[in-house]
Amino acid sequence: MKYIQILLRLLLLLLLLLLLLLLLLLLLLLLLLRLLLLQLLLLLLLLLLLLLLQQLLLLLLLLLLLLLLLLLLLLLLLLLLLLLLLLLLLLLLLLLLLLLLLLLPLLQQQQLLLLLLLLLLLLLLLLLLLLLLLLLQQLLLLLLLLLLLLLLLLLLLLLLLLLQLQLLLLLLLLLIIIILLPITFVVKTGYRCRVANNVSIRLLYWIVPFPQINASHYSGKIMIMYSLESLWIIFRNRRPS
């Protein structure tokens, strides 16, 4: 029990560091938002001036610039919304961890099972948010969410150790292996493979620096790719086209 509490405190420290990083990112985004709003105001004033002077060509160019600025502003607001959602999830995880640290000596078997259920629900929410970030192609937030997901999985491991649920522990370890360790070889030929056209793999391609290994039995190069989809190539025993 003593070692479990030490590990929980280490997890709490890691979560606090992650929270600090998210707050710094939020501050930077707010500063950028302020700058964009200031530029938007200046463009509106200039637009009014050009309307008074009846400069049509400059007016059209300024309208185009204004449209681009509005698009940037919309993207920034979307980033802020996603970041706030991440902060909310992180705070929820911190509260759960603090409750576990405080109530660990008092909890019984059934109460620990209830806490395990709550953590599994939180894990499901994080996975749904991860899918949303993959669809929106937000790389930085995706990395932060993956780190948060890993911390939550470690917390679930500790809780399963407390409960001594060997079957669930094995299932969770299998989940971690499936999520974090699917390192497979994908042949890169003259054509881009179908699997690599997937959005999630393209995102992972930009995240992970893939080492390239020369292969004599293939015409191209072999790249290490982290993806669940690339396992399909090995199971079907065929080259990607």
N, C-alpha and C positions, 0 to 999 in steps of 0.2 A: 504493500500500500504506500509505503514511503517513496519508493522509486516511481510509482505511478504519479504521485503528487509532484515530484520533481519534473517529470516529463510534461505534465500539464502546465506547470509554470513556464517551462521553456516554450511550449506552444503559445502560451499567453504572450510571452515576450515577442515571439515572431509575429503574432497578429498585431501587436501594438506597433511594431516597426512597419508592417504593411499598411496599417492605418495612417501612420505618419506620411508614408510615400503617397498615399491617395490624397491626403489633405494638401500636400505640396502640389500635386498635379491639379487639384481643384483650384488652388490659388493661381496657378499659371493660366488655367483656362479662363478664370474670371478676369485676369488682367488682359488677356487677349480679347475677351468679350468687350471689355471697356474700350479698348483701342478700336475695335470694329464699329462700335456704336458712335464713337467720336468721328471716325471717317464717314460713317453714314450721314451724320449730321452735316458735316462739311460738304458732302456731295449734294445733299438736299438744298443747302444754301446756294451752291454753285448752279444747281439746276434752276432755281428760282431766278438767279441773275441772268442766265442764258435765255430763259423765257422772256424776261423783260427786254433783252437785247435782240431777240428773235434770230439767234444763231442756230439754224436747224441742224447743220452737220455736227457741230459740237454738242448740241443737245442730244442727238442720237447716240453719239459716242458715250456721253455721260450717262444716258439711260442704260446702255449696255454695261457699263462699269458698275452702275448702281445695282443692276440685276445680279451680277457676279458677287458683289458684296453681300447682297441679301442671301444668296445661296451659301456663302461662307458662314454667314451668321446663323443660318438654319442648321448647318452641319455642326457648328460649335455648340449650339443649344442642345442638339441631340447627344453630343459627347458629354455635355454637362449632366444631362438627364441619366445617361448610362452610368456615369461616374457616381452620381448621387445614389443610384440604385446599388452599386457595388459597396459604397460606404454603409448603406443601410444593412446590407447582408453581412458585412464585416462586423458591424456593431452588434448585430444579433448573435453572431458566432462568438464574439467576445463575452457577451452576457451569458450565453450558455456555458462557456468555459469557466467563467467566474462562479456561476452557480454550482457547477460540478466540483470546483475546488472547495467551495464553502460547505457544500452538503455531502461531500464524499464520505466523511466518517459516519454520517447519519443515515445514509441511504440504504435501503434494503434491496433485495433481489427484484421485486416487482417494480419498485421505483426506478431502478437502473434500466429495466426493460422499457419503461415509459420514456425515459430520457433517450434511450437508443432509438426509439421510434421517432422522436422529435428530430434527432440528428439526421436520420435517414430522410425525413421529409425536407429538411434543409438542403441535404445533398441533392435531392431531386430538383429543388428550385434552382440551385446553382447549375445543374446540368442544363436546365431549360434556358437559363440566361446565357450559358456558354453557347448553346445552339443559336440563340439570337445574335450574339456577337459574331459568330461565324458567318451568319447570313449577311450581317451588316459590314463585315470585313474591318472590324476595329481591332487592329493588332495589339496596341498597347493595353487596352482594356482586356483583351483576350489573355494576354500574359498574366496580368494581375489576377484575373479570375481563375486561371489554371493554378496559380500559386495558392490562392484561397481554397480551391478545391482539394489540393494536396494536403493542406493543413487540416481540413475537415476530415479527410480520409484517415489521417494519422490519429485524430481525436477519436474517430470511430474504432480504430484498432485498439486504442487504450481502453475504451469502454468495453469492448468485447473481451479483452484480457481480464478486466475486472469481473465480468459476468461468467467467464470461462465457457463461453459458447464456441466450441471448436468448429462446428459446422459453419456457422455464420462468419467466423474468423477466416476460414479457408475461402469462403465465397468473397469476402471483402478483399482478401489478398489477390484472388483471381481478378477482381474488378480493377485493382490498382495495376496489375500486370497488363491487363487489356488496355487500360487508358494510357499508361505511361511508358510501357516497354515494348510496343510492337515495332521492332527494328527489322525491316525487311529490305531485300535488295530488289531494285527495279531497274531494268535495262533501259538505258537512254539510247535510242537509235536515232536515225535521221528524222523521224516523225515524233511529235509529242504524243505520249501514250494517253489513252482514253482516261485512265485512272487519274493521271496528273492534271487533267482538266477540271477535276472536281474542285469546288470552291475551298473546302476545308484543307485539301492537300496543297493547293496553291498558297493558302495562308501559312501552313506549316512549312512550306518550302522557303518562304521569306523569313520565318522565325528561326528555323534551325539551319546553321551552316553545314551543309552536307559535304563530307569529305568524298572525293572522287578517287576510285580505285581502278587501275587499268586491268582489263580482262582480255586474255588471249583468245578465249572461245566465243567471244561476242565481238561484233564489229564496232560497237559503241563503247561507252563507259558505264560502269556500275555506280549508282549513287545510293547512299543509305537514305531511306525515306521513312519518316515516322507517320504511319497512317494505318487505320483499321482497314481501309479499302484495299490497300496494297497486299494485304494477306490473301485476298481473293485470287491474286495471280499465282501465288504458291499453291494454294489449294486446288486450283484448276490446272496447274502445271502447264501454263502457256505463257507466251510472251505478250506484253502489251502492244497493241497496234497503234 
